[in-house]
Amino acid sequence: MAPNQPKLPDTVRVHVAIRGAVQGVGFRPFVYRLAEELGLHGWVNNSAAGVFVEAEGKTAVVRELVRRLENDKPDIASIQSLEATFLDPVGYSEFEIRASTGGEKSALVMPDLATCPQCLNDIFDPANRRYRYPFTNCTNCGPRFSIIAALPYDRAATTMSRFAMCAECTREYHDSSDRRFHAQPNACPACGPQLALWDGDGVEIAQKHEALMATAKAICAGKIVAVKGLGGFHLMVDARSESAIRELRARKRREEKPFALMVPGFEQALHTCSASEVERRLLRSPECPIVLLRRLPGASDIAAAVAPGNPTLGVMLPGTPLHHLLLRELGFPVVATSGNLSEEPICIDEHEAVSRLRGIADIFLIHDRPILRHVDDSVVREVCGRELVLRRARGFAPLPIQVDGELAPVLAVGGHQKNTIAAAIGAQVFISQHIGDLETEGSYQAFQSVIAAFKSLYDLAPKTIACDLHPDYVSTQYAERTGLPLVKVQHHHAHILACMAENHLRPPVLGIAWDGSGLGSDGTVWGGEILHVTHAGFRRVAHLRPFLLPGNAKAVREPRRVALAVLYEVFGDRAFALDVPTLRAFSPAELKHLQTMLRQRLNTPTTTSAGRLFDAFASLLDLRQMASFEGQAAMELEFALAGAKEDNSYPYVIRGEADTLWLDWEPMVRAVLAEPAIDVATASARFHNTLVDMAAHVTTQIGERNVVLSGGCFQNRYLTERMVSRLLGAGYRPYWHQRVPPNDGGIALGQILAAQAASEARKD
């Protein structure tokens, strides 16, 4: 001991405040068992802010407790801060789990987690009392976010409060050696939720295990079944049956958009698709997302109608005991798609499902555990050797993004498509689950419901509301009606700020924001932007050459219109005499009408959209003239890369307009038309490579070292990986998304950061 260092008391009390993902993960039972092992007395409890611990004993042992709280925590827990204060002992006589307390609501609500291996063993063990019980869970798995009504996380504050535990479940709940010790949704066949099978009119026709068996039989017979899962209903059919899937498409009004697959087990997934180590980890992760995998050439057991013309399949494993039991009984993959009509929110209540899904589902497998909020399946893919979340929902939401410094209380309401909302609380931004496109009254009601839930969960009283610039967005109109001080954020600036927040970057950065559309500061439709982001805001340093969108929103579903507009931009009226696939996709009357629109600029807004440029080239290469869902043409242009061994690019021009550079794609268009016989894979590769070259050229001219990639175009794996590789090779530091979607599902996070910057600017 150093000469002047005081001798500490032999016994001491420590008060520990732990914040992070520490509720719903078995943290209190972990603390209890650790204190018992170390012979310490005191208590642990949940509060609305996290977990609090007090323990006293020998000083060295108390210090050991503090060290092991962080080092030995449950695997699914995440500690953001652990603050230990050493105090005088007060004479505790035992260690106990105390009742939860209130306080500031800043604790992390855990996402719903997939069935753990131990619970999976339970439901398939005939000697176990939970054999075939579809609502088996423990502290390591099961429902969380979808059932919690309020913080702190206790059974009384969940939809499990209606189910009183039987004597055996109560014993488990209070037994510190049991893994169901303080598992809030704990239940068994004697006291917990139960299954029932309803016909198409909502009349019960079977119960419990018989209901599950009848469901399996119906799927084998080609029926469409609505299954109530963890965060809402899935529509399920046999994934091997072309006729059943075509019928589902007709009833659901979903022409070609890929369906997700649920496969019985990990090995069966590998019989259907190839998977890297990253993809294998994602498949088996507690988040249990849909993982986009490359379909194996010989995987003939999956009907073509699951994902028409798509070389990838969205694959997930069963995430709940119910799904494990059903898929084990079937033994083959099923389509598992959201229980809704296209563009509507997923159904969460069985009575609502019978009403909304009448005529779609033949029967309904339901249960009596209420779902408090809808939570869709998350979607991920591997990019640059990391996971890239494309839809952030079950397993991920509502975990926050940690930021540097305290934030003012702000609510951000996101955009119009792939909507999510976000809330700033302390140094954290909580991002909601995927809500979807705000196209219908039902989706708007879901949007309002999610906002209300966030306000209730966290006692959120926002001082400011942040939204998009676009006045026609439903989310913007909602923000305007609140009467709160409003911060309107340019769409692409929000994209870049979201990626910066996820990567803990501070300005300045160069941001490449490429997507379908977003209202620009000049009132035109942006989408192919390069922004220099500083503490003072952003400057638009470059963008793709503008062109017209004949028919505005109609052009989004007709790549042929976009291609015609691009040709008109290059050739004027001579474009209508060209012999190209795009023009052959129109009737003479349609061409005459569009020529008038373009000449007179009738309902033809100007755009710089990279996403629409993808559409145009898909049409010029005759890959896709009409799209049945957003992004379809761009996806097919990416799919066309298969087998391409092409490092060349098309010609292009970078030219200045005032203080902004134009990325002129005209030479690329002329080159494509000059080589009509070129194979599509080579042409697609050159198109992608040219976009990368353009961006790299601007990066060199601006000279900013940190380069941020965001926007829906960076869901494209080839584009992102090529861009990252090119920037790294040139000595720059590229950053891209991982846990926050690059599409509009991430812009609410960026809006929060923009509102914070505006608040700080006002203070200055």
Buried (B, 14 or more C-beta within 10 A) or exposed (E): EEEEEEEEEEEBBBBBBBBBBBBBBBBBBBBBBBBBEBEBBBBBBBBBBBBBBBBBBBBEBBBBBBEBBEEEBBEBBBBBEBEBEBEEBEEBEEBBBEEBEEBBBBBBBBBBBBBBEEBBEBBBEEEBEBBBBBBBBBBBBBBBBBBBBBBBBBBEBBBBBEBEBBEEBEEBBEEBEBBBBBBBBBBBBEBBBBBBBBBBEBEEEBEBBEBBBBBBEBBBEBBBBBBBBBBBBBBBBBBBBEEBBEBBBEBBEBEBBBBBBBBBBEEBBBEBBEBEEBBBEBBBBBBBBBBBBBBBEEEEEBBEBBBBEBBBBBBBBBBBBBBBBBBBBBEBBBBBBBBBBBBBBBBBBBEEBBEBBEEBBBBBBBBBBBBBBBBBBBBBBBBBEEBBBBBBBBBBBBBBBBBEEEBBBBBBBBBBBBBBBBBBBBBBBBBBBBBBBBBBEBBBEBBEBBBEBBBEBBBBEBEBBBBBBBEEBBBBBBBBEBEBBBBBBBBBBBBBBBBBBBBEBEBBBBBBBBBBBBBBBEEBBBBBBBBBBEEEBBEBBBBBBBBBBBBBEEBBBBBBBBBBBBBBBBBEEEBBEBEBBBBEBBEEEBBEBBBEBBEEEEBBBBBBBBBBBBBBBBBBBBBBBEBEBBBBBBBBBBBBBEEBEBEEBBBBEBEEEEEEBBBBBBBBBEBBBEEEEEBBBBBBBBBBBBBBBBBBBBBEEBEBEBBBBBBBBBBBBBBBBBBBEBBEEEEBBBBBBBBBBBBBBBBBBBBBBBBBBBBEEEEE
